[in-house]
Every structure is written in structure tokens, then in C-alpha cells.
Amino acid sequence: MGRFIQKGTLEELNAFLTRFYLKEFIANGRSKIKFVTGSQGSGKSYFLTLSEKDALACGYLVVSLDGREVPLYDFKEIYASILHKIDLNTVIQRWADKVIEYCGYRPEDIPEGALFLNYLASRGETDGLTRRKIRKALNEMFLNSSSCDGNYALACSMLTSSRLGYPLFPEGSEKTLFSWLYGEKELKMSEIRLAGLAPFKITKVNARRMFRSLVEVLKKAGYKGLCVYIDNFDSLLNLSGLDTIHYTKMRREDTYEIIRELIDSIDSMHNVFFVFAFAKALFEDEDHGIKSYQALWMRIQNEIIGTKFNCFADTIDLDRFESFFFDAGVLRAIYDNFRKVYGVSDAAPVSDETLLSLKRKARDSSCGVLSLLEEEVKKEQRAEEGDSL
């Protein structure tokens, strides 16, 4: 496709990003942050859904977060929200399967619910050599990793050994290990010590290091990396005290600083893809939006806007993309899809001029062209329902 995309729908834009980022850049060990913006109804959430599906198909572990539900001003809370979205039991089983394969056995041969050590015992193969292989596999997978926090690696190693039945670790520690990984505040230092970990908790100070460790251990489970999609990032502009998460000036600045730090450190991360989607108001509100925090705005603003659409830009403006590429044919296909969704007859074909007029209208309104097309189909639906009465 080249550096600049020449044509396309949102599906083709996503295919471009999948090819150059998910299948190449991120898969080869790099990391990236993308920002997706646009007016209401421009297709931001739909675009995230497209990318999430492709990321799963490419072998990434995918996490979707809603900015209205996650305290974005604290990276420890972001980390915990990401981890709570992950099926950690499945990840642990994948680690155990890797150890079983390392020892020369097939995971599918182990009876469901049975420990690997019990399986070996049933075959009379619990000899010292096999036990040594298990320990060596766990060491190579976790404990010898220089890019993973020592406590994090130990906790993951112990949880894996609990699925294998060897090596043994302090009885009743599994719950404590989960609590520690999730960063639960109620966990006591004495419980952490009894579980065999160094006595410290996951906090906002060390959460970034723990996030890096999470990505490293996920790769040990066979994932290509971690993709995190955060929709409704503009929720921090909601100034009402009735909102689930209330953002004060200090909390907004803390959020912007977290994103600024993430941008500055992204090159030192491996196999991570962050995508933030938000309404244009986050750019346009100079008192509360990103422009109010110069340290962040300087890093993500597009100083030069060319005459072509650059898909490699950090910020993807869907309004601009649609103004470039949504011709009458694309608009008609979207319109027909909306008709199918709402059960509207296509007996009266819509003209190209009508479709293009809606595109022009979108340029001068706060609604995206997709929203205007959907509203037009709803009008047809109401008209059909009125005729049938």
C-alpha cells in the first residue's frame, strides 16, 4: 500500500495497520501507541472492534477497557484493570503445557484435572531426571529472565508449579499469589512473606515495571504480545460530580502525565500495542483537554498535515480519513448495511447526491458521517412504520 494509503474503507484502514503493525512492527519486538479520534458517530468504537479481531487472529492477547470505568489517573489501576480482563487460569495452564512439552510429553495426554506429577507417577516416571527437567523449565521460563521483575517471575513460577504438582510451595499460598499479582490493597506483608515472595506490594510507583513483567510472562505462554484498546478516553472531560469516576484538574493532569510517560518509554517495551480512542473534544477543549497539558500535546500533535492521509501518523483522524476516501460507492454500501440492520426496504434507492450531501454536512457538524447515515435510515424506518399503520 505504500506510506500513504490511496483508497479505503475503515476495514481497509484496519487491514493496513494490521499488516504493518500487528504482523510486522509489534510482532518483531517493538511497541507502539496509536490515538484514534473523530466526531461522534465517526466509527471509533467500530474501528477498535475491527483491530481487536485482527489482533486475536494474529495471536495476541487482547484487552478492551472503557475509559468511563477505569481510573486512568493511576497506572496501578490501569495495570490491575488489564490483569482482571485476562483469564489468568488459562494463561497459567499454557505455562504448564509449555513445561510439559519441554519434558518431552504431550499436554493432551494428561487426564483433565490431573496434575502432571500424578500422571508421571502413574507411569512410574517420577525420577530425579524428570523432576530436574521441570525445575530447569521453570527457571528458563521465568526465574532466569532479566526483563521480568524477580517477585513477579517467582509468583508466576509458583502458580505454574501448582498446576504441575511440582515443585511444592507453601500450602494455601495460591490465593495470596493471585492477590499479589492483582495488587490488592488488603494483602498483608506477613501473608506475602509466608507465600515465599519478597515483602512488597504492587503500587503506583512500581506498576509500570510490573506491566512490563506481565507482557514478558504472557509471551512465555505463547502469545505474540499484548494489545490494549481503551475506548472513551475522552471521559476525563466529564466534569459532572455524578460520573462514576470524577476527574479533578489534578487527576486529569495525572492522566496526561501517565500517557506522556507511556509515550516516552514505549520504545523500551516489547510486543505491546496501545490504542486510545476519543472524541475530538479532547483536542478542542483548551482548558481541560490535551492542549492544557503541553508536555503531552507536544508529543502527539501533528505539526505538519499533508495533502495525503498518512496511516503511520500517531493520531488517526477518522473524520479526515472519511473525507478523503468515503466516495458515493462506500457511502452506499454503509447505507445499505444500515438498512439491513434496521429492516428497512431498499425499494427506493438513495441518490449519490443525497449520500454526498450527508458527507458534506458531517464536515460542518459535530456528528460523523456514519451517524448521519444511520439517522437517515432511521427516518426511512419511521416513514415505513407510519405508512403501515
Summary of the structure (lengths in Angstrom):
residues: 389
radius of gyration: 25.2
end to end distance: 51.5
largest distance: 82.0
contacts: 1188
relative contact order: 0.16
helix: 57%
strand: 9%
